[in-house]
Amino acid sequence: MVTSGALALMLGAAAVLLPAPYVLEAPGPTFNTIGEARSQPLIKISGRETFDPEGELDLTTVYVSGGPNGDVSIFDAFRAWIDPDQTVSPEELVYAPGTTRSDIEERNTVSMISSQESAIAAALGHLDIPYEESLTVVELAEASASAGVLEPGDTITSIDGAPVRNIDTLRTALTDAAGAGVDLEVLRGGSAEELSVTPKRSPEGNYQLGVLLTSEFNFPFDVTIALDNVGGPSAGSMFALGIIDMLTEGDLTGGRHFAGTGTIDSTGAIGRIGGIQQKLVGAHENGAEFFLAPAENCAEVVGHVPDGLKVVKVSTLEEAVNAVEVLGSGGDGGGLPTCS
């Protein structure tokens, strides 16, 4: 009995002390994109007239623990399981085997920088402020339509004789071609090359070159976003709204408190993010009246909206700006789309 008891105690202690193979998500802090972070403007614009807006346009965050982010105990997992504001996921469903903390930090940093650049481009596009964007091939997909034609490092400058100004220009041209071959002009090693590619249809039904592209921007003035210890692409839509508000005379928010989330590309398309339920809670706890949620996240929003928080679904920057203008001007927002 003594031996069995000691063994049980040892096994129990091991279960408590050993890391639990789970990833926990909890509501994180919010940051006002038209305010300050650590006594410094979160967004700083140089070389262009700006205006000091009132109100708040908060980006929202999620605390992630477990896995490569640091060990959690079984007690931590149990507490998260019974907390409706947290989620618990098996580690293997969240991270690929062998993923390290430095891998995550590097990925989050790269995606944050990319989202900031896309947010600036989307904001300037909304305000009809010209800027330059170039699309460069990073790598080719497996069984790519462009195999043997395009190469990593190629910058696509035109398609069927029309200049490629952004990713939307390229997508539209491929859609219009409806699967027919397209003529591309690219810069390769500083020289212009003329190439022909026959796009392939994706499972989603659109036509693609089968390449991963990166955008490089040349903006007419400097926009600096200073936000430490926050990574990932999900703040893009709120960065874009903050930039628009700072470059526009008057108050976009009407002095009211908005929060939101969503990836964004240079054309202003707002996309899906993770941790939406925790972000709703964090926004509400920090006093937000309204929340701008990506339309692609609506299924996760329904049934998880804190009392007193009004959620508006958005799929483009234009829709987000319109929602803030309507609600900021005192409208009840009854005509705005929701996640119901």
N, C-alpha and C positions, 0 to 999 in steps of 0.2 A: 504493500500500500504506500509506504514511504517512497519507494522508487517510482511508482506510477504517479504519485502526487508531484514529485520533483520533476518528472518528465513533462507532466501536464503544465506545470508552471513555466518550465523552460520553453515549451512550444508556444504557450500564451504570450510570454515575453517576446519571443521571436516574431510572433504575428504582429505585436504592437510596435516593436522597434524597427522591423524591416520595412523598407519603402513599399507602399502600395502601388500596384501597376495601373494607376488611374490619372487622368488629367482633369483638373477642376477649373471651372470658369465662374467668376464672381464679378459683380458690378465694379467698375473702376471709376476714377475721377473724370470730370469733364473739364474742358478748356475752352474759354471764350475766344473764338478766332478774331474778333474785333476788339479784344481786350489785351491784357498783359499776362505773361507767364514769367514768374520770378522777377517781377518789377521791370520787365522789358516787353515792348510790344510783341505779341505773338507773330503778327505779320507786319513787316516794315517795307515800305515802298519808297524808292529813291528815283528822282528824275521825272516825276510826274506829280501833278497836283493831287492831293488827297484831302479827305474830309473826315472829321472825327465823329463816327456814328455813335448813337446811343443803343441801348438794348443789348441782347446777347445772342450770339450764334455759336452754340457750343458743339464742339466735336466730342464724341463719347468714346470711352475705352472699356476694356475688359481686363481684369486681373486673371492671368493664366498661371497655374501652378501644377507641378507634377511632370513626370517625364523628364526631358532634357532641361526643363526650367527649374528643376530642384525637386527633391524628394517630398512626398506627402505621406503621412501615416494613415493607417486604416481608420483611426479616429477622425482624421481630417476628412476622409472620404465619407464616413458615416454622417458627420455633421453636414457636409454638403448635400448628401442624399435627402436629408430631412428639411433642408432649407429650400423653399420654392424659388428663391432668387439665384440659386446656383445650379450648375449642371455638372454631371459626372460622366466621363466617357472612358472606356478602356484605352490605355495608352497606344495599343497597336492600331486602333482606328483613327488616331490623330496624327501620329508620327511614324514615318517609315523606319524600319530597323536600322540602327546605327546612326540616327540623327543626333547631332550634338548641340549643345547650347550655342556654340559659336556659329553653327550652321543656321540656326533659327535667327540669331541676332543679325547675321549678314543678310539673310533673306529679307528680314523685316526692314533693315536699313535701306536696302536697294529699292524695295517696293514703296517705302515712304518717300524717298527722293523722287521716284518716278511719278507717284501720285501728286506730289507738290508741283512738278513741272506740268503735268496734265491739267491740274487745277488752274494754274496760271493761264495756260493756253485756252482752256474752256471759258474762263472769265473774260479774257481779252476778246475771244470770239463773240461772246454775248454782247460785249460793249462795242463791237465793230472796230476794235483797235488792231491794226495789221501786225502780224508777226510771221516769222519764217519757221517752217517745220520740214525736216527731211526724214525719210524712212530708210533705214539701213537693215539689211539682212543679217541676222545673228546666227541662225542655223536653219537647216532644212528638216522638215518632218520626215518620218519614215514613209517610204513610197510617195515622196513629194512629187507633185506635178512639175516642179521646177528642177528636178534632179538632172544634173548634167548641163543645166542652163544657167541658173543663178548660183552665186557663190556667197559664202559669208563675207561680209565687208562691202557687198554691192549696195550702192545707194540708188533707189528707184526714183528717177526724175520725171518720167512721163509714161503714160499708158495710152496706146492708140493715138498718139500725137497730142494728148491733153496733159498739161502739167499736173503732177501729183503733189498737191499742197498739204494733204493730211491723209490719215487712214480712211476717212470717209470718202474722199475722192477715189481712192483705190477700190474700196468696196463697191461703190456705185458703178464704176466702170466694169468691174467683174460681173456684177449683176446684170448690167445692160448687155454684156456680151453673151450671156445665157449659155456658157459652156464653149463658145467658139474661141479659137485662138486669139491671143492678144499680143500686140507688139509693145515691147518695153524698151525704154532707154534707161541705162544705168551708168553710174560713174563707178569705174573699177580701176583702182590704182591711179586715180587722177585722170583717166581717159574715158571718153564716152563710148559705150558699147550699145549696139542695137540687137535685141534678142526677141525671140518669139516663144511663147509658152501657151499651152492649152490647159486651162484650169480644170481641176477636178471638183465634182460635186461632193459636198460633205454630207454626213448623216443628217444634219440639220436642214439640208436643202439649199444651202448657198454655195457659191463657187469660190474656190480658194487656190492660191498659188502654192500652198503647202510650205510656207516659210514662217519663221518667227522673226518679227520685225521689232526694232527699237526706234523710238522717235528722238530726234535731237532738235532743240528749239533755239531760236535766236529772238529774244524779246527786245522791244524798243526801250525798256527801262528795267531797273532791278527790283525784283520782289524777293525778299528774304523771309523765310519762315523759320522761327526759332522755337523748337519744341524738343526737349530732351527726354530720353527714356520712354518714348512712344514710337512704335514701329508699325509697319503694315500699310496697306493702301486704303483703309476704310474711311479715312478722314478727308478724302479728296473732295467730296461734294461740299462739305462745310468750309474747307479752305477756299473753294471757288466762290461761295456766297460771301465770305468775309472780304475777299479781294474786291468783288463787285460793290459791296457796300462802302468800302473805303475809297473807291474811285468814283463814286456817284454822290452828288450833292444831296443832302437830306438824309433821312433815316429809313433804310429799307425795312427795318423791324418795327418802326413806330415806337421804339423804346420797350418792346415786349421781349419775352424770354423764349427763344427757340433752341432746340437741340436737334441733332440728327446724325446720320451716318450714310455711307455709300461710297463705293469706288467711283471714279470718273475718268473718262478718256478725253482727249483733246477736242472731240466734237461735242462734249457735254452729255454723253450718255452715262447714266448713273446705274451702277451694278450692285450685285449681291455682296453681302459681307457675312462674317461669322459673329456669333455672340449677340444677336439682336435682342434677345430677351433680357440679358444682363444690361445692355445699353439703355433699354427702356427704363429699367429700374434706376440706373445711375442718373439718367436725365431727370426723372421725377424727384429723386432724393435731393438733387441739386437745384430744384425750383423751376424747372422748365414747364412752360404752359403747353407748348406744341412740339411735336416730334416729326421730323421728315424721314420716312422710312423707304428704302428701295422697294419698288413694286415686286421684285423677285423674292423678297423676304416676307411677303404678306402672310403666307401660310404659317410662318413661325410667330407672327405678331398676334394673330387672332387668338383671343383668350388669355393674352399675357400683357394687356395694357393696364398700367396702374391707374387707379381712380383719379380723375382730374387731369389726366394727360390726354390731349387730343392728337391723334396720329393722322398724318396726311401721307398717302403713298405717292412717290415720284419716280419717274423713270428717266427724266432729262433735267438738265440744269434750268431750262426754260420753265418747266413745271414747278421746280423748287422756288425759283425767283417769284413766280406768280403767286404761289401759296404764301410766301412770306409777305409779299406786298398786300395781298387781300387781308390776311390776318393782322398784319401790322397797321393797316389803315382803319382797323376797328370792325371789319367784317366778321360775320359769325362763321364763315367758312363752310356753310351748309352745302355749297355747290362743289367743294373740293373733294377729290376722290379719297377714299379711306380703304383700310384693309378689312372691310367687313365682308 
